[in-house]
Amino acid sequence: MSATPLVSVIVVNYNAGALLAECVTAVLGSTVAVEVIVSDNGSVDDSLARLRARVGADARLRIVENGVNLGFARGNNRALPLAGAPWLLFLNPDCIVAPDTLGCMVEALEAHPEAGIAGCMVRDPDGAEQVACRRAIPDPWIALRRLLGLERLGGAGLDQRHLPPPREPVTVEATSGSFMFVRRAALEQVGPLDEGYFLHCEDLDWFVRFAEAGWRVLLVPGVEVVHHKGACSGGDPLAVERHKHRGMERFYRKFQYRRYPRPFSWLVILGIRLHLGLLVARQWLRRGRTT
C-alpha cells in the first residue's frame, strides 16, 4: 500500500451490479489516502467480477466474501477488523462520492471534535435531496403526524426537505445510513452496529447510541454524494418490508418501549405488525389480479 490510509471505507455489497465498481472506483480516486474493504453478502450477480475487472490488483482494495447474506449490520461488522484508519466511512455500493468528499468530511469532523458520526447531503441522480439525509428519530407521535399528513404544519418530522438546508455543519438526530462517516475513537466507545437488525433501522439505532454516549451526529451540507437508492434491495419487496418492520419493532422495544405506558406500547407494536400484514395482503391481491 503506497500510503497509510487516512480513511477506511467499508462497502457491503449484495448484487449491486455495475454500481459496485463505480462506487469503489470513485472512492479510490479520492484526494486523501484510502483503503476499501468490500464485504460481499453472497452476491449471485456479476458485481464482484465487474469490480475486479475494473480495479485490477490495486492493493488498496480487499474483498471479503461472506458466502451468504449476513444483513447490513453483520456485513459491515465482518469487515471492521480489517479497517485500520482513524476515520471510517460506511458506504452503500450504490453511492458515488466525489474526489474531495472524504477529505472534506475529515476537515469537518476535525473542526468539530465533539462529533462522532456524520453524514452529508445525499441526492438522487437527478439532484433532488433524499429524505433520509436530515431527519428526526421516529417515534409514535411522528408516525401519527405522518399518517395524518400533518408534518408540514411544523414540529419534528421524518421528512425535513421542506425546511431550508443549513449552510454550515449542524447537529441532527439522524442522517442517511447510505453514507456514515465515523470517528474511530467514537466507534470504539459506542461499539459496532447492532447485528440484531438485518436490514433497516440499524443506522437509527447507531445514531441514538452515539448521541446517548455524548457524541454529536453531524450533517455536513457542503458535501454532496449521489445515491442510486435501492440498488441492492429490489429483488424481493416483501422481504425488504419484513426486515424493515422487524427493525422498527426492535428499535421501538430497545429505545422507546419503556417511555410509555405498557398498553400503549403494546398498541404500537401491534400497529407495526398490522401495517406489515396490510402490505403483504395488498401484494398478494395484486399478484392475484395479474395471474
Sequence and secondary structure as in RCSB ss.txt:
>XXXX:A:sequence
MSATPLVSVIVVNYNAGALLAECVTAVLGSTVAVEVIVSDNGSVDDSLARLRARVGADARLRIVENGVNLGFARG
NNRALPLAGAPWLLFLNPDCIVAPDTLGCMVEALEAHPEAGIAGCMVRDPDGAEQVACRRAIPDPWIALRRLLGL
ERLGGAGLDQRHLPPPREPVTVEATSGSFMFVRRAALEQVGPLDEGYFLHCEDLDWFVRFAEAGWRVLLVPGVEV
VHHKGACSGGDPLAVERHKHRGMERFYRKFQYRRYPRPFSWLVILGIRLHLGLLVARQWLRRGRTT
>XXXX:A:secstr
  S  SEEEEEEESS THHHHHHHHHHHT SS EEEEEEE    SSHHHHHHHHH S TTEEEEE SS   HHHH
HHHHGGG  SSEEEEE TTEE  TTHHHHHHHHHHH TTEEEEEEEEE TTS B GGGSB    HHHHHHHHTT 
GGGSS  S  TTS   SS EE SB  TTEEEEEHHHHHHH S  TT SSSSHHHHHHHHHHHTT EEEEEEEEEE
EE TTTTS S HHHHHHHHHHHHHHHHHHHTGGGS HHHHHHHHHHHHHHHHHHHHHHHHHHHHH 
